[in-house]
Amino acid sequence: MTPSTLSRVLADLRSDTVTTPTPEMREAMAQAAVGDDVYGEDPTVNQLQAEVARLTGHEAGLFMPSGTMTNQVAIALHTRRGEEVVCAEGSHIYEWELGMMATFSGVVPRFVPAPLGVPDPEGVRLAVRHSVHQSPTGMISLEDTHNKAGGTVIPLEVLAAVRTVADMEGLPLHLDGARVFNAAAAQNVPVSDITRHFDTVSVCLSKGLGAPVGSVLVGSAAAMKQAHRYRKMMGGGMRQAGVLAAAALVALRDGPDRLREDHRRTRQLAEALVEAGFDVNLAAVQTNIIYATLPDAAAQVARWAEQGVLASALGPDSVRFVLHHQVSDEALAEAIRVLTA
């Protein structure tokens, strides 16, 4: 995207990562108390870690630059080289984390079918391997909401059933919860109703919640102590990171209450696109993401960009739209006008 294009944007629907810090975040950043976080001495980072752990029902947390890092640290925690990670097809840990599970941890995925991002617990059980003749299963990972399926939500009863499978098989269970607060908002439950089923959870603060940077991995205190080492190995020691944690604390305070409005606007856009003839599966539009199928996606996205509406072409015939708190009703109306013209 060229600077000239960005200067005349009506609505940026490429991702919920494009939001900029609010005035409240900037003020918190300016006033943040800081220390060296690699030594565990940054008070604002420590406050953020404790707050995310409390909200998710876990013992401890560890702040990292990205959700990719928190996911991959979790995989390193739970597996040994040569093992498999059972995960839903289309999982972010495989699709968009650049082969890191193989590069860093020496493990490979074993996919299970997941219609609308929801795996069948029995399918998860059948994917587990304990045979000496096959790569053994090291862990199970779920994604909620499931990005590639369209921001879809895993029902609470499915989470509980997969937890039962993990316990029966003696396996750790990890959640890629990049948008787990969206999942909680969609189901009108506390986020802990989701996260309590997991041994570790990756919580992204820079997507729907709107922080400028960062994710937190939560789990047991012992696991987070080991995770600290893996974070350091991956280059994730950020030193005086309290300036970032301060903005994340504001996002954690203010962000969850805005998510239902994001979801409402997403449904409004999806229905407008369908009415205009776009191929959109409305059953998959459950939170703040829409996927539309259309020919020559990249060229169409480029044409919209020239008119001030940004979207992401994620394949030759796939376009993704993501709503966030900096897309107002007025901006949404402009986007619908351009997209459906």
Helices and strands as residue ranges (DSSP letters): H 3-6, E 11-12, H 23-31, G 37-39, H 43-56, E 60-64, H 67-78, E 84-88, H 92-95, H 100-104, E 108-112, G 115-117, H 121-127, E 137-143, H 156-169, E 173-177, H 180-187, H 192-195, E 200-204, E 215-219, H 221-233, H 242-254, G 256-258, H 259-275, E 279-280, G 282-284, E 289-293, H 297-306, E 309-310, E 312-315, E 318-322, H 329-339
